[in-house]
Amino acid sequence: MRGVINVSIRELARDYRMRPNHVYHVLYELEARREIAPKRCGKYLQLTPSELLAIEKELQRRGHMKGD
Protein backbone atom coordinates (compact mmCIF):
# COMPACT_ATOMS: atom_id res chain seq x y z
CA MET A 1 0.00 0.00 0.00
CA ARG A 2 1.18 3.48 -0.79
CA GLY A 3 1.67 6.03 1.97
CA VAL A 4 1.46 3.43 4.74
CA ILE A 5 4.12 2.92 7.38
CA ASN A 6 4.45 -0.45 9.11
CA VAL A 7 5.54 -0.08 12.72
CA SER A 8 5.37 -2.40 15.71
CA ILE A 9 4.43 -1.48 19.25
CA ARG A 10 7.89 -2.64 20.36
CA GLU A 11 9.57 -0.24 17.92
CA LEU A 12 7.54 2.73 19.19
CA ALA A 13 8.23 1.74 22.80
CA ARG A 14 11.96 1.38 22.12
CA ASP A 15 12.14 4.70 20.26
CA TYR A 16 10.46 6.53 23.12
CA ARG A 17 12.13 4.50 25.88
CA MET A 18 8.91 3.33 27.47
CA ARG A 19 7.03 0.10 28.07
CA PRO A 20 4.87 -1.38 25.31
CA ASN A 21 1.78 -1.42 27.55
CA HIS A 22 2.00 2.38 27.86
CA VAL A 23 2.09 2.68 24.06
CA TYR A 24 -1.01 0.46 23.87
CA HIS A 25 -2.75 2.77 26.33
CA VAL A 26 -1.96 5.85 24.23
CA LEU A 27 -3.13 4.07 21.06
CA TYR A 28 -6.37 3.06 22.76
CA GLU A 29 -7.08 6.64 23.82
CA LEU A 30 -6.31 8.04 20.35
CA GLU A 31 -8.57 5.42 18.76
CA ALA A 32 -11.35 6.25 21.22
CA ARG A 33 -11.07 9.94 20.25
CA ARG A 34 -11.10 8.85 16.59
CA GLU A 35 -7.79 10.57 15.88
CA ILE A 36 -6.30 7.38 14.46
CA ALA A 37 -7.69 4.20 12.91
CA PRO A 38 -4.70 1.89 12.47
CA LYS A 39 -4.99 -1.34 10.56
CA ARG A 40 -3.31 -4.33 12.15
CA CYS A 41 -1.27 -6.79 10.13
CA GLY A 42 0.25 -9.44 12.36
CA LYS A 43 2.40 -7.72 14.95
CA TYR A 44 2.58 -4.51 12.92
CA LEU A 45 0.36 -1.48 12.75
CA GLN A 46 -0.21 0.04 9.34
CA LEU A 47 -0.25 3.79 9.92
CA THR A 48 -0.54 6.75 7.63
CA PRO A 49 2.03 9.51 8.14
CA SER A 50 -0.64 11.69 9.81
CA GLU A 51 -1.55 8.88 12.25
CA LEU A 52 2.10 8.35 13.14
CA LEU A 53 2.47 12.09 13.69
CA ALA A 54 -0.60 12.10 15.98
CA ILE A 55 0.90 9.27 18.07
CA GLU A 56 4.27 11.00 18.30
CA LYS A 57 2.67 14.33 19.27
CA GLU A 58 0.63 12.64 22.01
CA LEU A 59 3.68 10.83 23.40
CA GLN A 60 5.65 14.08 23.41
CA ARG A 61 2.74 15.91 25.03
CA ARG A 62 2.93 13.33 27.83
CA GLY A 63 6.62 14.08 28.29
CA HIS A 64 8.22 11.22 26.35
CA MET A 65 11.00 12.29 24.02
CA LYS A 66 12.30 10.21 21.17
CA GLY A 67 15.67 8.64 22.01
CA ASP A 68 18.75 8.44 19.80
HTML snippet that shows the backbone in 3Dmol.js (N, CA, C, O; Angstrom):
<script src="https://3Dmol.org/build/3Dmol-min.js"></script>
<div id="view" style="width:600px;height:400px;position:relative"></div>
<script>
const pdb = `
ATOM      1  N   MET A   1       0.823  -1.185   0.000  1.00  0.00           N
ATOM      2  CA  MET A   1       0.000   0.000   0.000  1.00  0.00           C
ATOM      3  C   MET A   1       0.867   1.249   0.000  1.00  0.00           C
ATOM      4  O   MET A   1       1.940   1.276   0.603  1.00  0.00           O
ATOM      5  N   ARG A   2       0.403   2.248  -0.662  1.00  0.00           N
ATOM      6  CA  ARG A   2       1.177   3.479  -0.785  1.00  0.00           C
ATOM      7  C   ARG A   2       0.847   4.437   0.358  1.00  0.00           C
ATOM      8  O   ARG A   2      -0.315   4.600   0.730  1.00  0.00           O
ATOM      9  N   GLY A   3       1.880   5.064   0.907  1.00  0.00           N
ATOM     10  CA  GLY A   3       1.672   6.030   1.970  1.00  0.00           C
ATOM     11  C   GLY A   3       1.400   5.418   3.325  1.00  0.00           C
ATOM     12  O   GLY A   3       0.925   6.098   4.235  1.00  0.00           O
ATOM     13  N   VAL A   4       1.703   4.122   3.468  1.00  0.00           N
ATOM     14  CA  VAL A   4       1.463   3.433   4.736  1.00  0.00           C
ATOM     15  C   VAL A   4       2.796   3.047   5.350  1.00  0.00           C
ATOM     16  O   VAL A   4       3.703   2.577   4.663  1.00  0.00           O
ATOM     17  N   ILE A   5       2.899   3.253   6.650  1.00  0.00           N
ATOM     18  CA  ILE A   5       4.116   2.918   7.384  1.00  0.00           C
ATOM     19  C   ILE A   5       3.814   1.761   8.303  1.00  0.00           C
ATOM     20  O   ILE A   5       2.873   1.826   9.094  1.00  0.00           O
ATOM     21  N   ASN A   6       4.605   0.692   8.213  1.00  0.00           N
ATOM     22  CA  ASN A   6       4.455  -0.448   9.111  1.00  0.00           C
ATOM     23  C   ASN A   6       5.359  -0.240  10.311  1.00  0.00           C
ATOM     24  O   ASN A   6       6.567  -0.054  10.163  1.00  0.00           O
ATOM     25  N   VAL A   7       4.776  -0.272  11.496  1.00  0.00           N
ATOM     26  CA  VAL A   7       5.541  -0.080  12.718  1.00  0.00           C
ATOM     27  C   VAL A   7       4.962  -1.005  13.794  1.00  0.00           C
ATOM     28  O   VAL A   7       3.751  -1.218  13.862  1.00  0.00           O
ATOM     29  N   SER A   8       5.842  -1.543  14.623  1.00  0.00           N
ATOM     30  CA  SER A   8       5.366  -2.403  15.710  1.00  0.00           C
ATOM     31  C   SER A   8       5.310  -1.602  17.002  1.00  0.00           C
ATOM     32  O   SER A   8       5.956  -0.564  17.141  1.00  0.00           O
ATOM     33  N   ILE A   9       4.528  -2.105  17.936  1.00  0.00           N
ATOM     34  CA  ILE A   9       4.429  -1.478  19.252  1.00  0.00           C
ATOM     35  C   ILE A   9       5.801  -1.460  19.913  1.00  0.00           C
ATOM     36  O   ILE A   9       6.180  -0.475  20.547  1.00  0.00           O
ATOM     37  N   ARG A  10       6.544  -2.555  19.761  1.00  0.00           N
ATOM     38  CA  ARG A  10       7.888  -2.638  20.356  1.00  0.00           C
ATOM     39  C   ARG A  10       8.811  -1.545  19.818  1.00  0.00           C
ATOM     40  O   ARG A  10       9.587  -0.958  20.572  1.00  0.00           O
ATOM     41  N   GLU A  11       8.726  -1.273  18.511  1.00  0.00           N
ATOM     42  CA  GLU A  11       9.568  -0.236  17.919  1.00  0.00           C
ATOM     43  C   GLU A  11       9.233   1.138  18.503  1.00  0.00           C
ATOM     44  O   GLU A  11      10.131   1.904  18.855  1.00  0.00           O
ATOM     45  N   LEU A  12       7.943   1.443  18.605  1.00  0.00           N
ATOM     46  CA  LEU A  12       7.543   2.727  19.192  1.00  0.00           C
ATOM     47  C   LEU A  12       8.009   2.827  20.639  1.00  0.00           C
ATOM     48  O   LEU A  12       8.519   3.862  21.067  1.00  0.00           O
ATOM     49  N   ALA A  13       7.829   1.742  21.388  1.00  0.00           N
ATOM     50  CA  ALA A  13       8.234   1.736  22.803  1.00  0.00           C
ATOM     51  C   ALA A  13       9.743   1.925  22.924  1.00  0.00           C
ATOM     52  O   ALA A  13      10.209   2.676  23.781  1.00  0.00           O
ATOM     53  N   ARG A  14      10.502   1.252  22.079  1.00  0.00           N
ATOM     54  CA  ARG A  14      11.958   1.381  22.117  1.00  0.00           C
ATOM     55  C   ARG A  14      12.393   2.797  21.743  1.00  0.00           C
ATOM     56  O   ARG A  14      13.271   3.370  22.389  1.00  0.00           O
ATOM     57  N   ASP A  15      11.780   3.358  20.704  1.00  0.00           N
ATOM     58  CA  ASP A  15      12.143   4.701  20.255  1.00  0.00           C
ATOM     59  C   ASP A  15      11.880   5.754  21.326  1.00  0.00           C
ATOM     60  O   ASP A  15      12.629   6.723  21.451  1.00  0.00           O
ATOM     61  N   TYR A  16      10.820   5.560  22.091  1.00  0.00           N
ATOM     62  CA  TYR A  16      10.455   6.530  23.122  1.00  0.00           C
ATOM     63  C   TYR A  16      10.852   6.092  24.526  1.00  0.00           C
ATOM     64  O   TYR A  16      10.475   6.722  25.514  1.00  0.00           O
ATOM     65  N   ARG A  17      11.613   5.011  24.603  1.00  0.00           N
ATOM     66  CA  ARG A  17      12.125   4.497  25.875  1.00  0.00           C
ATOM     67  C   ARG A  17      11.031   4.361  26.924  1.00  0.00           C
ATOM     68  O   ARG A  17      11.095   4.947  28.004  1.00  0.00           O
ATOM     69  N   MET A  18      10.027   3.569  26.570  1.00  0.00           N
ATOM     70  CA  MET A  18       8.913   3.330  27.467  1.00  0.00           C
ATOM     71  C   MET A  18       8.432   1.896  27.295  1.00  0.00           C
ATOM     72  O   MET A  18       8.883   1.191  26.392  1.00  0.00           O
ATOM     73  N   ARG A  19       7.540   1.473  28.138  1.00  0.00           N
ATOM     74  CA  ARG A  19       7.033   0.104  28.071  1.00  0.00           C
ATOM     75  C   ARG A  19       5.946  -0.014  27.000  1.00  0.00           C
ATOM     76  O   ARG A  19       5.184   0.924  26.765  1.00  0.00           O
ATOM     77  N   PRO A  20       5.890  -1.181  26.358  1.00  0.00           N
ATOM     78  CA  PRO A  20       4.869  -1.375  25.312  1.00  0.00           C
ATOM     79  C   PRO A  20       3.439  -1.185  25.818  1.00  0.00           C
ATOM     80  O   PRO A  20       2.588  -0.692  25.078  1.00  0.00           O
ATOM     81  N   ASN A  21       3.162  -1.568  27.067  1.00  0.00           N
ATOM     82  CA  ASN A  21       1.778  -1.420  27.547  1.00  0.00           C
ATOM     83  C   ASN A  21       1.367   0.051  27.629  1.00  0.00           C
ATOM     84  O   ASN A  21       0.186   0.368  27.494  1.00  0.00           O
ATOM     85  N   HIS A  22       2.322   0.945  27.848  1.00  0.00           N
ATOM     86  CA  HIS A  22       1.998   2.377  27.861  1.00  0.00           C
ATOM     87  C   HIS A  22       1.668   2.863  26.441  1.00  0.00           C
ATOM     88  O   HIS A  22       0.781   3.695  26.253  1.00  0.00           O
ATOM     89  N   VAL A  23       2.384   2.340  25.457  1.00  0.00           N
ATOM     90  CA  VAL A  23       2.094   2.681  24.061  1.00  0.00           C
ATOM     91  C   VAL A  23       0.691   2.201  23.700  1.00  0.00           C
ATOM     92  O   VAL A  23      -0.062   2.925  23.048  1.00  0.00           O
ATOM     93  N   TYR A  24       0.332   0.979  24.120  1.00  0.00           N
ATOM     94  CA  TYR A  24      -1.013   0.457  23.867  1.00  0.00           C
ATOM     95  C   TYR A  24      -2.065   1.386  24.469  1.00  0.00           C
ATOM     96  O   TYR A  24      -3.099   1.641  23.851  1.00  0.00           O
ATOM     97  N   HIS A  25      -1.804   1.886  25.663  1.00  0.00           N
ATOM     98  CA  HIS A  25      -2.753   2.772  26.333  1.00  0.00           C
ATOM     99  C   HIS A  25      -2.956   4.059  25.524  1.00  0.00           C
ATOM    100  O   HIS A  25      -4.087   4.512  25.344  1.00  0.00           O
ATOM    101  N   VAL A  26      -1.872   4.634  25.047  1.00  0.00           N
ATOM    102  CA  VAL A  26      -1.959   5.851  24.234  1.00  0.00           C
ATOM    103  C   VAL A  26      -2.724   5.567  22.937  1.00  0.00           C
ATOM    104  O   VAL A  26      -3.572   6.360  22.528  1.00  0.00           O
ATOM    105  N   LEU A  27      -2.425   4.437  22.293  1.00  0.00           N
ATOM    106  CA  LEU A  27      -3.132   4.069  21.061  1.00  0.00           C
ATOM    107  C   LEU A  27      -4.625   3.920  21.317  1.00  0.00           C
ATOM    108  O   LEU A  27      -5.449   4.393  20.533  1.00  0.00           O
ATOM    109  N   TYR A  28      -4.969   3.258  22.421  1.00  0.00           N
ATOM    110  CA  TYR A  28      -6.373   3.059  22.763  1.00  0.00           C
ATOM    111  C   TYR A  28      -7.089   4.400  22.917  1.00  0.00           C
ATOM    112  O   TYR A  28      -8.198   4.578  22.412  1.00  0.00           O
ATOM    113  N   GLU A  29      -6.457   5.337  23.612  1.00  0.00           N
ATOM    114  CA  GLU A  29      -7.075   6.644  23.818  1.00  0.00           C
ATOM    115  C   GLU A  29      -7.231   7.415  22.506  1.00  0.00           C
ATOM    116  O   GLU A  29      -8.254   8.063  22.283  1.00  0.00           O
ATOM    117  N   LEU A  30      -6.218   7.345  21.639  1.00  0.00           N
ATOM    118  CA  LEU A  30      -6.313   8.037  20.349  1.00  0.00           C
ATOM    119  C   LEU A  30      -7.390   7.406  19.462  1.00  0.00           C
ATOM    120  O   LEU A  30      -8.091   8.111  18.736  1.00  0.00           O
ATOM    121  N   GLU A  31      -7.519   6.083  19.522  1.00  0.00           N
ATOM    122  CA  GLU A  31      -8.573   5.415  18.755  1.00  0.00           C
ATOM    123  C   GLU A  31      -9.951   5.798  19.295  1.00  0.00           C
ATOM    124  O   GLU A  31     -10.886   6.007  18.523  1.00  0.00           O
ATOM    125  N   ALA A  32     -10.075   5.890  20.611  1.00  0.00           N
ATOM    126  CA  ALA A  32     -11.349   6.251  21.221  1.00  0.00           C
ATOM    127  C   ALA A  32     -11.771   7.663  20.828  1.00  0.00           C
ATOM    128  O   ALA A  32     -12.960   7.937  20.663  1.00  0.00           O
ATOM    129  N   ARG A  33     -10.793   8.558  20.679  1.00  0.00           N
ATOM    130  CA  ARG A  33     -11.071   9.937  20.252  1.00  0.00           C
ATOM    131  C   ARG A  33     -11.189  10.053  18.742  1.00  0.00           C
ATOM    132  O   ARG A  33     -11.430  11.136  18.209  1.00  0.00           O
ATOM    133  N   ARG A  34     -11.017   8.930  18.058  1.00  0.00           N
ATOM    134  CA  ARG A  34     -11.099   8.852  16.591  1.00  0.00           C
ATOM    135  C   ARG A  34     -10.060   9.722  15.885  1.00  0.00           C
ATOM    136  O   ARG A  34     -10.310  10.259  14.807  1.00  0.00           O
ATOM    137  N   GLU A  35      -8.886   9.850  16.516  1.00  0.00           N
ATOM    138  CA  GLU A  35      -7.790  10.575  15.882  1.00  0.00           C
ATOM    139  C   GLU A  35      -6.983   9.663  14.974  1.00  0.00           C
ATOM    140  O   GLU A  35      -6.370  10.115  14.007  1.00  0.00           O
ATOM    141  N   ILE A  36      -6.988   8.372  15.294  1.00  0.00           N
ATOM    142  CA  ILE A  36      -6.297   7.380  14.455  1.00  0.00           C
ATOM    143  C   ILE A  36      -7.210   6.173  14.264  1.00  0.00           C
ATOM    144  O   ILE A  36      -8.097   5.910  15.076  1.00  0.00           O
ATOM    145  N   ALA A  37      -6.975   5.452  13.183  1.00  0.00           N
ATOM    146  CA  ALA A  37      -7.693   4.201  12.910  1.00  0.00           C
ATOM    147  C   ALA A  37      -6.705   3.240  12.264  1.00  0.00           C
ATOM    148  O   ALA A  37      -6.805   2.951  11.071  1.00  0.00           O
ATOM    149  N   PRO A  38      -5.739   2.737  13.059  1.00  0.00           N
ATOM    150  CA  PRO A  38      -4.705   1.887  12.468  1.00  0.00           C
ATOM    151  C   PRO A  38      -5.237   0.524  12.053  1.00  0.00           C
ATOM    152  O   PRO A  38      -6.122  -0.041  12.696  1.00  0.00           O
ATOM    153  N   LYS A  39      -4.687   0.020  10.981  1.00  0.00           N
ATOM    154  CA  LYS A  39      -4.986  -1.345  10.563  1.00  0.00           C
ATOM    155  C   LYS A  39      -3.901  -2.231  11.142  1.00  0.00           C
ATOM    156  O   LYS A  39      -2.733  -1.845  11.193  1.00  0.00           O
ATOM    157  N   ARG A  40      -4.283  -3.400  11.571  1.00  0.00           N
ATOM    158  CA  ARG A  40      -3.314  -4.329  12.149  1.00  0.00           C
ATOM    159  C   ARG A  40      -3.015  -5.441  11.160  1.00  0.00           C
ATOM    160  O   ARG A  40      -3.910  -6.013  10.538  1.00  0.00           O
ATOM    161  N   CYS A  41      -1.726  -5.728  11.035  1.00  0.00           N
ATOM    162  CA  CYS A  41      -1.273  -6.785  10.127  1.00  0.00           C
ATOM    163  C   CYS A  41      -0.226  -7.592  10.888  1.00  0.00           C
ATOM    164  O   CYS A  41       0.954  -7.240  10.893  1.00  0.00           O
ATOM    165  N   GLY A  42      -0.659  -8.672  11.527  1.00  0.00           N
ATOM    166  CA  GLY A  42       0.255  -9.436  12.360  1.00  0.00           C
ATOM    167  C   GLY A  42       0.649  -8.614  13.569  1.00  0.00           C
ATOM    168  O   GLY A  42      -0.210  -8.084  14.275  1.00  0.00           O
ATOM    169  N   LYS A  43       1.943  -8.508  13.809  1.00  0.00           N
ATOM    170  CA  LYS A  43       2.402  -7.719  14.954  1.00  0.00           C
ATOM    171  C   LYS A  43       2.652  -6.260  14.601  1.00  0.00           C
ATOM    172  O   LYS A  43       3.126  -5.492  15.437  1.00  0.00           O
ATOM    173  N   TYR A  44       2.339  -5.876  13.382  1.00  0.00           N
ATOM    174  CA  TYR A  44       2.584  -4.512  12.922  1.00  0.00           C
ATOM    175  C   TYR A  44       1.295  -3.708  12.811  1.00  0.00           C
ATOM    176  O   TYR A  44       0.219  -4.247  12.552  1.00  0.00           O
ATOM    177  N   LEU A  45       1.437  -2.417  13.012  1.00  0.00           N
ATOM    178  CA  LEU A  45       0.356  -1.476  12.754  1.00  0.00           C
ATOM    179  C   LEU A  45       0.643  -0.820  11.415  1.00  0.00           C
ATOM    180  O   LEU A  45       1.784  -0.456  11.134  1.00  0.00           O
ATOM    181  N   GLN A  46      -0.370  -0.667  10.599  1.00  0.00           N
ATOM    182  CA  GLN A  46      -0.211   0.045   9.341  1.00  0.00           C
ATOM    183  C   GLN A  46      -0.776   1.443   9.562  1.00  0.00           C
ATOM    184  O   GLN A  46      -1.986   1.629   9.689  1.00  0.00           O
ATOM    185  N   LEU A  47       0.118   2.416   9.605  1.00  0.00           N
ATOM    186  CA  LEU A  47      -0.246   3.794   9.916  1.00  0.00           C
ATOM    187  C   LEU A  47       0.020   4.716   8.742  1.00  0.00           C
ATOM    188  O   LEU A  47       0.972   4.525   7.985  1.00  0.00           O
ATOM    189  N   THR A  48      -0.821   5.702   8.604  1.00  0.00           N
ATOM    190  CA  THR A  48      -0.544   6.751   7.632  1.00  0.00           C
ATOM    191  C   THR A  48       0.429   7.727   8.302  1.00  0.00           C
ATOM    192  O   THR A  48       0.543   7.737   9.528  1.00  0.00           O
ATOM    193  N   PRO A  49       1.120   8.532   7.526  1.00  0.00           N
ATOM    194  CA  PRO A  49       2.033   9.514   8.144  1.00  0.00           C
ATOM    195  C   PRO A  49       1.328  10.431   9.144  1.00  0.00           C
ATOM    196  O   PRO A  49       1.918  10.794  10.162  1.00  0.00           O
ATOM    197  N   SER A  50       0.084  10.809   8.875  1.00  0.00           N
ATOM    198  CA  SER A  50      -0.636  11.688   9.809  1.00  0.00           C
ATOM    199  C   SER A  50      -0.982  10.961  11.109  1.00  0.00           C
ATOM    200  O   SER A  50      -0.981  11.577  12.175  1.00  0.00           O
ATOM    201  N   GLU A  51      -1.278   9.660  11.036  1.00  0.00           N
ATOM    202  CA  GLU A  51      -1.552   8.881  12.248  1.00  0.00           C
ATOM    203  C   GLU A  51      -0.286   8.729  13.086  1.00  0.00           C
ATOM    204  O   GLU A  51      -0.327   8.846  14.311  1.00  0.00           O
ATOM    205  N   LEU A  52       0.828   8.471  12.426  1.00  0.00           N
ATOM    206  CA  LEU A  52       2.097   8.348  13.145  1.00  0.00           C
ATOM    207  C   LEU A  52       2.457   9.679  13.811  1.00  0.00           C
ATOM    208  O   LEU A  52       2.946   9.699  14.940  1.00  0.00           O
ATOM    209  N   LEU A  53       2.216  10.771  13.118  1.00  0.00           N
ATOM    210  CA  LEU A  53       2.467  12.095  13.686  1.00  0.00           C
ATOM    211  C   LEU A  53       1.577  12.340  14.911  1.00  0.00           C
ATOM    212  O   LEU A  53       2.037  12.901  15.906  1.00  0.00           O
ATOM    213  N   ALA A  54       0.318  11.925  14.845  1.00  0.00           N
ATOM    214  CA  ALA A  54      -0.604  12.098  15.979  1.00  0.00           C
ATOM    215  C   ALA A  54      -0.116  11.306  17.192  1.00  0.00           C
ATOM    216  O   ALA A  54      -0.187  11.796  18.319  1.00  0.00           O
ATOM    217  N   ILE A  55       0.375  10.098  16.971  1.00  0.00           N
ATOM    218  CA  ILE A  55       0.895   9.271  18.065  1.00  0.00           C
ATOM    219  C   ILE A  55       2.128   9.930  18.669  1.00  0.00           C
ATOM    220  O   ILE A  55       2.245  10.038  19.889  1.00  0.00           O
ATOM    221  N   GLU A  56       3.047  10.370  17.811  1.00  0.00           N
ATOM    222  CA  GLU A  56       4.270  10.998  18.300  1.00  0.00           C
ATOM    223  C   GLU A  56       3.970  12.287  19.057  1.00  0.00           C
ATOM    224  O   GLU A  56       4.595  12.555  20.082  1.00  0.00           O
ATOM    225  N   LYS A  57       3.027  13.086  18.572  1.00  0.00           N
ATOM    226  CA  LYS A  57       2.666  14.328  19.268  1.00  0.00           C
ATOM    227  C   LYS A  57       2.078  14.027  20.642  1.00  0.00           C
ATOM    228  O   LYS A  57       2.383  14.719  21.613  1.00  0.00           O
ATOM    229  N   GLU A  58       1.238  12.998  20.728  1.00  0.00           N
ATOM    230  CA  GLU A  58       0.632  12.640  22.012  1.00  0.00           C
ATOM    231  C   GLU A  58       1.683  12.139  22.991  1.00  0.00           C
ATOM    232  O   GLU A  58       1.649  12.496  24.168  1.00  0.00           O
ATOM    233  N   LEU A  59       2.613  11.319  22.524  1.00  0.00           N
ATOM    234  CA  LEU A  59       3.676  10.825  23.399  1.00  0.00           C
ATOM    235  C   LEU A  59       4.543  11.985  23.890  1.00  0.00           C
ATOM    236  O   LEU A  59       4.930  12.018  25.058  1.00  0.00           O
ATOM    237  N   GLN A  60       4.848  12.925  23.012  1.00  0.00           N
ATOM    238  CA  GLN A  60       5.648  14.082  23.408  1.00  0.00           C
ATOM    239  C   GLN A  60       4.872  14.989  24.350  1.00  0.00           C
ATOM    240  O   GLN A  60       5.450  15.579  25.263  1.00  0.00           O
ATOM    241  N   ARG A  61       3.571  15.102  24.135  1.00  0.00           N
ATOM    242  CA  ARG A  61       2.741  15.910  25.032  1.00  0.00           C
ATOM    243  C   ARG A  61       2.764  15.329  26.448  1.00  0.00           C
ATOM    244  O   ARG A  61       2.674  16.063  27.432  1.00  0.00           O
ATOM    245  N   ARG A  62       2.884  14.009  26.536  1.00  0.00           N
ATOM    246  CA  ARG A  62       2.929  13.330  27.827  1.00  0.00           C
ATOM    247  C   ARG A  62       4.336  13.315  28.428  1.00  0.00           C
ATOM    248  O   ARG A  62       4.553  12.747  29.499  1.00  0.00           O
ATOM    249  N   GLY A  63       5.285  13.938  27.737  1.00  0.00           N
ATOM    250  CA  GLY A  63       6.621  14.080  28.288  1.00  0.00           C
ATOM    251  C   GLY A  63       7.629  13.036  27.851  1.00  0.00           C
ATOM    252  O   GLY A  63       8.715  12.953  28.424  1.00  0.00           O
ATOM    253  N   HIS A  64       7.295  12.238  26.848  1.00  0.00           N
ATOM    254  CA  HIS A  64       8.219  11.219  26.345  1.00  0.00           C
ATOM    255  C   HIS A  64       8.916  11.759  25.105  1.00  0.00           C
ATOM    256  O   HIS A  64       8.269  12.124  24.123  1.00  0.00           O
ATOM    257  N   MET A  65      10.223  11.805  25.162  1.00  0.00           N
ATOM    258  CA  MET A  65      10.999  12.286  24.023  1.00  0.00           C
ATOM    259  C   MET A  65      11.622  11.117  23.286  1.00  0.00           C
ATOM    260  O   MET A  65      12.004  10.114  23.887  1.00  0.00           O
ATOM    261  N   LYS A  66      11.716  11.262  21.987  1.00  0.00           N
ATOM    262  CA  LYS A  66      12.303  10.208  21.171  1.00  0.00           C
ATOM    263  C   LYS A  66      13.786  10.107  21.471  1.00  0.00           C
ATOM    264  O   LYS A  66      14.497  11.112  21.485  1.00  0.00           O
ATOM    265  N   GLY A  67      14.257   8.868  21.715  1.00  0.00           N
ATOM    266  CA  GLY A  67      15.675   8.640  22.010  1.00  0.00           C
ATOM    267  C   GLY A  67      16.519   8.652  20.756  1.00  0.00           C
ATOM    268  O   GLY A  67      16.012   8.865  19.654  1.00  0.00           O
ATOM    269  N   ASP A  68      17.808   8.422  20.927  1.00  0.00           N
ATOM    270  CA  ASP A  68      18.750   8.437  19.797  1.00  0.00           C
ATOM    271  C   ASP A  68      18.560   7.247  18.927  1.00  0.00           C
ATOM    272  O   ASP A  68      19.264   7.093  17.930  1.00  0.00           O
TER     273      ASP A  68
END
`;
const viewer = $3Dmol.createViewer("view");
viewer.addModel(pdb, "pdb");
viewer.setStyle({}, {cartoon: {color: "spectrum"}});
viewer.zoomTo();
viewer.render();
</script>
